[in-house]
Amino acid sequence: MTTLTSPHDLLAAIPFLIGYHPSNSLVLVALNTDSVDKDAVGMAMRVDLPVDLSCESYDLLASHFTRERADGALLVAYTPAESAAGETVLINASAALMRAGIEIRESLLVQSNRFRSLLCIDSACCPPEGSPVPEIDSSRIAAEHVIAGHPMPFATVGELIHSISALPSAAHESWMSEVNQFIIASDAKELNHMQRDGATAVIDLAGEYHVGRGAEDRELVARVIGRMSDIQVRDFALGSHSLESADSYWRMWRDLLVIAPNGFVAPIASVFAALAYERGEGALAQRALDRALADNPQYSLAVLLRRVFTVGWPAKSFTKMRAELHPKVVATIFG
């Protein structure tokens, strides 16, 4: 999906852009009217519905659009039926964006499964009581995503979190023992040999996913999870996928994230979060970082990625950085 041509498109697109159906939220979508595809959708931000934010806080939200080099914005506030804050939030957010030179292309208030535009004054197409929120399943946006191989969005953020939560098997003692066999200590005598073994295992397991076998090779899966305890192997894994292999790696890291034992989650979750961010799934990336930091609150890559994601660093810049780092990691491991 590259363009949104109506309020119906916008409302159908937002769950795909953030990964789930929002509630009690303010969602801001960046547009770039100078792109090859006119009005191409860029960054999408979701924040808990702000009530008492200062002008400076709204200006901070707008600064992300400036950093994205956006020149247009779409705004949607999702509020409970009894809330009167939606219009105020949309007006304040719009004012901040306009101060930053961003044109407001649409501003929608969603309550009780009905929506209305704050920009439309024609009661024939925008009745005061609002219009029904369209069903997402039958929308053009949903069809485009399904054809592209993307899953339907989760009903709630809770379901999204559950999708990457640990399975009971991750805590089985026998499985933890298998993974522990492949842990890499920083002072290991054969450190470089073990790093090469880990990097090779990542490529081999990704190959299994590419041909449809997935995580059938239990020892290979344990080897990858255990070897990811080494920073060099983790950094190799971070940059090992290409545009063509990204889907295979996506499935692999997601599967490994839910079966990684405690103490081995942080590197898997951090790499998965980076890939999710590159795919435009910011909410899932943040929830993956929650898992990483719950496993190891001081895990440096997770802390760094949290900062990167929070300031809205463009995904394409992160992709470029990762691509530039990978040859250096390869040279370190394989000489």
C-alpha positions, 0 to 999 in steps of 0.5 A: 500500500502506497496511497490513501485516497479516502477516509475509508482507506485511512481507517482500514490502513491504520491497523495494518500500519501499527499492527493492531486495531487501536483504541484510546489513541492518537494516530499520526500518519506522514505523507510525502507528496513529492515522492514517486507515488504522490501522497506516499505513506511514510511513518505512522505514529501511535500514542496513548490519547494525550489529555494534558500535553503542553504545546512543546509536547505536541511540537515534539510529535511534529518534529518526527514528521520534519525528520521524516521530511513529510509535507502532509499528515493524516490524523485519527483520534480514537476515543471512548464514547464518553470522552470529549478530549478527541477534538481538542487533541486533534486541534492541538496536534494539527496546530503543531504540525502546521507550525512545522509546515506540515499540511493536514490532509485529514483529521478524523474522530472515531467514537463508538465505531463511527467516525467524522471528519473535523475538516469536512463541513458538508453535512451530506457526506459528513453528517454530524453524528458521523458515519459507520467505520467500514469493515476492514476485511472487505477493504482495498487496503486489506486486499493489497496487504493479503496479496503482499503476504502480510497478516491481518492486524491483531484485534488489540495490543494484548493480542499483538503482545501475546503473539511474541510471548514465550511458549511453555516449551521455552522453559522446559529443562531439557530444552534449556540444557540443549541451548546451554551447550552452545553458549559462547563465553567471552573468554572461550579458548576457541572463540573465533571458531565458535563465532564462525559456527554460530554465523554458519548456523544462522545461515543454515537455519534461514535456508531451512526456512527458505525451503519450507522446513522451518525449525524441524532441526532441533539441534540447529535451532538450539545452536543458533539460539545459544550462539546468539549469546555472542555479540559478533554472532548477533551482529552478523545475524542483524545484517544477514538478510537481504530484501529477497530473504527478509520474509524467511528471516522474519519467520525464523526470528519470530519462531525463535523468539517464542521458544528462546529460554530465559537468558537467551531472549534479549539478542533474539528479540533485539534482532527481531525488533530491528527487522520488524522496524524495517518492515514498518511494524513499529508497534511489534518492534517496541513490544519485542524490545519489551521482551528483550529488556525484560530478559536483560534490562542492560542489553546494549542493543535493545537500549540503543534500538529503543532510543532509535525507534522512539525518536522516529529514526527513518527505517531506511536509514537504519537499513543503510547502517545495518548494510554498512556494518555487516561486511565488517562483522563478516571480516571479523568472524571469517577473516 
